Amino acid sequence: MTPKFVVQIEDTLEDFPTRGLNLLLIFQHDVFPHLAILNQGKYWAVSTLRVHRAAPGLAKWNSFKRKKLRVVCFEIFNSSEDEFNIRESFAHVSDLSSSDNTCLRPVLDFFRRKANTEIRAEVVAELLLELRNLKLVKHIGALNISPGILSLPEYSKEDVLSGIALKRSR
């Protein structure tokens, strides 16, 4: 099982974060949170159906608001190489039927490139713990979540892969 992980949400966000680099933790109707990157207003993510590469972020943000999805937004210290590293990390995602292609994979690859170090993570909480240890998070805000402590659900990589397989079979 993943280690228990809590997030201290500093404030509520309503406006779309148009600048900078943000890691989004999206709580959909599934048990497991979904990861995406928002960089300079562009949305990057892998879902069970498609890969979003530099999609218009404002449209996704408005969709989150309309659907009342809970989203935690980790503002990350950014650099000039981020866009290139994001493109490289998402370029390797092609076969969505592969159990290996989860939302975590390209995001983890990006942060390995960014930090120039090996980051070990099988689930979201482990990645967030690494980002905290590497001191890459500048600020934590949220959409549709009040400021305060948020506990992430506990689950294993196998739980995620089973959930993805179930979703793809529908």
NUDO-325721 format. One record per residue (C-alpha): residue number from 0; residue in one letter; x, y, z. Coordinates in nm, 4 decimals, always signed. Each point is the difference from the previous one (the first is absolute). Example, Ala and Ser with C-alpha at 12.3 -4.5 7.8 and 13.67 -1.06 7.14 Angstrom:
! NUDO-325721
num	residu	xx	yy	zz
0	A	+1.2300	-0.4500	+0.7800
1	S	+0.1370	+0.3440	-0.0660
//
This chain:
! NUDO-325721
num	residu	xx	yy	zz
0	M	+0.0000	+0.0000	+0.0000
1	T	+0.1008	+0.3568	-0.0558
2	P	+0.1155	+0.1997	+0.3020
3	K	-0.2626	+0.2272	+0.1517
4	F	+0.0540	+0.3451	-0.1478
5	V	-0.1565	+0.3277	+0.1006
6	V	+0.0009	+0.3278	-0.1865
7	Q	-0.0249	+0.3417	+0.1622
8	I	-0.2165	+0.2053	-0.2358
9	E	+0.0903	+0.3652	+0.0427
10	D	-0.2858	+0.1673	-0.1849
11	T	-0.2935	-0.0441	-0.2350
12	L	+0.0517	+0.0668	-0.3692
13	E	-0.2758	+0.1193	-0.2297
14	D	+0.2028	+0.1599	-0.2757
15	F	+0.1827	-0.2080	-0.2569
16	P	+0.3781	-0.0073	+0.0696
17	T	+0.1184	+0.1416	-0.3343
18	R	+0.3694	+0.0159	+0.0811
19	G	+0.2640	-0.2243	+0.1387
20	L	+0.0169	-0.3714	+0.0564
21	N	-0.2666	-0.1842	+0.1972
22	L	-0.0563	-0.3630	+0.0868
23	L	-0.3735	-0.0700	+0.0178
24	L	-0.1451	-0.2697	+0.2207
25	I	-0.3551	-0.0518	-0.1258
26	F	-0.2562	-0.1898	+0.2047
27	Q	-0.2485	-0.1361	-0.2500
28	H	-0.2709	-0.2457	+0.0859
29	D	+0.2546	-0.2791	+0.0186
30	V	+0.1713	-0.1078	+0.3190
31	F	+0.3431	+0.1023	-0.1250
32	P	+0.1071	+0.3589	-0.0649
33	H	+0.1075	+0.0875	-0.3535
34	L	+0.3240	+0.1870	-0.0810
35	A	+0.0515	+0.2678	-0.2636
36	I	+0.2476	+0.2774	-0.0708
37	L	-0.1010	+0.3558	-0.0751
38	N	+0.2873	+0.1977	-0.1489
39	Q	-0.0392	+0.3569	-0.1255
40	G	-0.3728	-0.0641	-0.0474
41	K	+0.0441	-0.3290	-0.1877
42	Y	-0.1460	-0.3244	+0.1327
43	W	+0.1981	-0.3271	-0.0141
44	A	-0.1493	-0.3306	+0.1167
45	V	-0.0532	-0.3666	-0.0787
46	S	-0.3450	-0.1489	+0.0506
47	T	-0.1371	-0.3439	-0.0809
48	L	-0.1261	+0.1339	-0.3334
49	R	+0.2511	+0.2561	-0.1224
50	V	+0.3169	+0.1978	+0.0466
51	H	-0.0414	+0.3753	+0.0476
52	R	+0.3060	+0.1792	-0.1377
53	A	+0.0019	+0.3791	+0.0386
54	A	-0.3815	+0.0098	+0.0049
55	P	-0.1671	+0.3311	+0.0898
56	G	+0.0178	+0.0056	+0.3787
57	L	-0.2755	+0.2557	+0.0497
58	A	-0.2562	-0.2338	-0.1577
59	K	+0.1026	-0.2815	+0.2367
60	W	-0.0056	+0.2350	+0.3013
61	N	-0.3504	+0.1193	-0.0903
62	S	-0.1068	-0.3633	-0.0369
63	F	+0.1318	-0.0752	+0.3499
64	K	-0.1963	+0.2972	+0.1347
65	R	-0.3198	-0.0940	-0.1850
66	K	+0.0213	-0.3639	+0.1185
67	K	+0.0944	+0.1175	+0.3518
68	L	+0.3067	-0.2254	-0.0025
69	R	+0.2422	+0.0405	+0.2858
70	V	+0.3443	+0.1011	-0.1264
71	V	+0.3172	+0.0570	+0.2003
72	C	+0.2447	+0.2275	-0.1804
73	F	+0.3663	-0.0343	+0.0962
74	E	+0.1889	+0.3013	-0.1318
75	I	+0.3480	-0.1229	-0.0900
76	F	+0.3180	+0.2056	-0.0241
77	N	+0.0402	+0.0307	-0.3752
78	S	+0.2918	+0.0330	-0.2400
79	S	+0.0545	+0.0702	-0.3677
80	E	+0.0507	-0.3722	-0.0750
81	D	-0.3426	-0.1050	+0.1303
82	E	-0.1873	+0.0222	-0.3321
83	F	+0.2621	-0.2109	-0.1784
84	N	+0.0084	-0.2581	+0.2797
85	I	-0.3795	-0.0256	+0.0096
86	R	-0.0137	-0.0518	-0.3776
87	E	+0.2688	-0.2688	+0.0228
88	S	-0.1755	-0.1772	+0.2868
89	F	-0.3370	-0.0100	-0.1752
90	A	+0.1489	-0.0879	-0.3406
91	H	+0.0699	-0.3530	+0.1245
92	V	-0.3661	-0.0716	+0.0771
93	S	-0.1710	-0.1676	-0.2919
94	D	-0.1635	-0.3357	+0.0732
95	L	-0.2780	+0.0784	+0.2460
96	S	-0.0910	-0.3677	+0.0256
97	S	+0.3305	-0.0668	+0.1762
98	S	-0.0453	-0.0360	+0.3757
99	D	+0.3225	+0.1950	+0.0306
100	N	-0.1612	+0.3192	-0.1319
101	T	-0.1607	+0.1555	+0.3040
102	C	-0.0339	+0.3727	+0.0704
103	L	+0.2984	-0.0344	+0.2346
104	R	+0.2510	-0.1253	-0.2586
105	P	+0.0646	+0.3149	-0.2099
106	V	-0.0327	+0.2279	+0.3041
107	L	+0.2577	-0.2071	+0.1881
108	D	+0.2281	+0.0034	-0.3049
109	F	-0.0303	+0.3784	-0.0177
110	F	+0.0937	+0.0475	+0.3654
111	R	+0.2966	-0.2367	-0.0366
112	R	+0.1240	+0.2197	-0.2842
113	K	-0.0747	+0.3214	+0.1894
114	A	+0.1729	-0.1069	+0.3206
115	N	+0.2731	-0.1836	-0.1900
116	T	-0.0280	-0.2863	+0.2458
117	E	-0.1651	-0.3398	+0.0323
118	I	-0.3431	+0.0327	+0.1574
119	R	-0.1680	-0.3207	+0.1093
120	A	-0.3774	+0.0063	+0.0115
121	E	-0.2660	-0.2566	-0.0805
122	V	-0.2953	+0.2124	+0.1123
123	V	-0.0819	+0.3695	+0.0244
124	A	+0.0703	+0.0315	+0.3736
125	E	+0.3541	-0.1286	-0.0483
126	L	+0.0625	+0.2562	-0.2755
127	L	-0.1350	+0.2820	+0.2165
128	L	+0.2237	-0.1082	+0.2862
129	E	+0.3025	+0.0107	-0.2330
130	L	-0.0959	+0.3471	-0.1277
131	R	-0.0321	+0.1193	+0.3583
132	N	+0.3419	-0.1460	+0.0885
133	L	+0.1568	+0.1618	-0.3093
134	K	-0.1595	+0.3335	+0.1006
135	L	-0.1555	+0.0489	-0.3458
136	V	-0.3431	+0.1135	+0.1216
137	K	-0.0416	+0.3760	+0.0324
138	H	-0.3691	+0.0232	+0.0954
139	I	-0.3070	-0.2239	+0.0378
140	G	-0.3452	+0.1265	-0.0901
141	A	-0.3221	-0.1782	-0.0900
142	L	-0.3163	+0.0257	-0.2020
143	N	-0.3215	-0.1127	+0.1742
144	I	+0.1904	-0.0885	+0.3192
145	S	+0.0229	+0.2235	+0.3055
146	P	+0.3406	+0.0901	+0.1434
147	G	+0.1271	-0.2444	+0.2605
148	I	+0.1200	-0.3575	+0.0205
149	L	-0.0919	-0.2505	-0.2727
150	S	+0.0865	-0.3697	+0.0394
151	L	+0.0606	-0.1985	-0.3144
152	P	-0.1658	-0.3391	-0.0252
153	E	+0.2255	-0.2995	+0.0537
154	Y	+0.0391	-0.2447	-0.2882
155	S	+0.2617	-0.2091	-0.1790
156	K	+0.1273	-0.0027	-0.3585
157	E	-0.1956	-0.3225	-0.0526
158	D	-0.3195	+0.1777	+0.1115
159	V	+0.0620	+0.2704	-0.2621
160	L	+0.0706	-0.2504	-0.2785
161	S	-0.3158	-0.1964	+0.0882
162	G	-0.2030	+0.3210	-0.0054
163	I	+0.1414	+0.0990	-0.3393
164	A	-0.0725	-0.3468	-0.1437
165	L	-0.3572	+0.0201	+0.1289
166	K	-0.0500	+0.3471	-0.1476
167	R	+0.1376	-0.1077	-0.3394
168	S	-0.2302	-0.3039	-0.0077
169	R	-0.3150	+0.2157	+0.0233
//
